[in-house]
């Protein structure tokens, strides 16, 4: 049993965010296009966020499986385990940066005077 068989590269997770945004703009399955031209926030952004968090969880699960496979001598090389851990780490760093930018944008909106 290879714990890294389902391991997807980190670029696939970032592509998910980019592709979801493109689908929102065109009004495809990720977001329903409203009569006024806006994308439904509940289906578009919510689904994109759910998919991104699911991808991040998958990266962490792959790293956990790789480390367990290494520790239990199940045919996982140390470099495979390190790559899986680095992918999970990069994914988490990306998520933290996105969160920080979202909080910063929200705070900027709160500080605007009307």
C-alpha positions in Angstrom: 0.0 0.0 0.0 1.5 3.3 -1.1 0.3 6.1 1.1 1.4 8.7 -1.5 -0.7 7.2 -4.4 -3.3 9.9 -4.1 -0.8 12.7 -3.6 -1.5 15.6 -5.9 1.1 18.4 -6.5 0.6 21.7 -4.7 0.0 23.4 -8.0 -3.3 21.5 -8.3 -4.5 23.2 -5.1 -3.6 26.6 -6.3 -5.1 25.8 -9.8 -8.3 25.0 -8.0 -8.6 28.5 -6.6 -7.8 30.0 -10.0 -10.2 27.8 -11.9 -13.0 28.4 -9.4 -12.6 32.1 -9.8 -12.7 31.8 -13.6 -15.9 29.7 -13.4 -17.5 32.3 -11.2 -16.9 35.0 -13.7 -18.5 33.0 -16.5 -21.4 31.8 -14.4 -20.8 28.1 -14.8 -21.6 25.3 -12.3 -19.6 26.9 -9.4 -21.8 30.0 -9.3 -25.2 30.8 -10.7 -25.2 34.0 -12.7 -27.9 36.3 -11.4 -30.1 38.5 -13.7 -28.1 41.6 -12.8 -24.8 39.8 -13.8 -23.5 39.1 -10.3 -22.5 35.6 -9.1 -24.4 34.0 -6.3 -22.2 34.3 -3.2 -23.6 31.2 -1.6 -22.7 28.8 -4.4 -19.6 30.5 -5.9 -17.5 31.7 -3.0 -18.7 29.1 -0.5 -18.0 26.3 -2.9 -14.6 27.6 -3.7 -13.7 28.0 -0.1 -15.0 24.5 0.7 -12.9 23.0 -2.1 -9.8 24.9 -1.0 -10.1 23.7 2.6 -10.8 20.2 1.4 -7.6 20.3 -0.8 -5.6 21.5 2.2 -7.0 18.8 4.3 -6.0 16.2 1.7 -2.5 17.5 1.6 -2.2 17.2 5.4 -3.7 13.7 5.3 -1.2 12.6 2.6 1.7 13.9 4.7 0.3 12.0 7.7 0.0 8.8 5.7 3.6 9.3 4.3 5.1 9.7 7.8 3.1 6.7 9.1 4.3 4.7 6.2 7.9 5.7 6.8 7.7 4.9 10.5 6.0 1.5 9.9 8.4 0.5 7.1 5.7 0.3 4.5 7.8 1.1 1.6 7.8 4.9 1.9 11.1 6.5 1.3 12.2 9.4 3.5 12.3 11.8 0.5 8.6 10.9 -0.3 7.6 11.7 3.2 9.6 14.9 3.2 8.0 16.0 -0.1 4.5 15.3 1.3 5.3 17.2 4.5 6.6 20.2 2.5 3.6 20.2 0.2 1.3 20.3 3.3 3.4 23.0 4.8 3.3 25.1 1.7 -0.4 24.6 1.4 -0.9 25.8 5.0 1.4 28.8 4.4 -0.7 29.7 1.4 -3.9 29.4 3.3 -2.6 31.6 6.1 -1.5 34.3 3.6 -4.9 34.3 2.0 -6.6 34.5 5.4 -4.3 37.4 6.4 -5.1 39.3 3.2 -8.9 38.7 3.7 -8.7 40.0 7.3 -6.7 43.0 6.2 -9.2 43.8 3.4 -12.1 43.5 5.9 -10.3 45.8 8.4 -9.7 48.3 5.6 -13.4 48.3 4.8 -14.4 48.7 8.4 -12.0 51.8 8.7 -13.5 53.5 5.7 -15.6 56.6 6.4 -18.9 57.0 4.7 
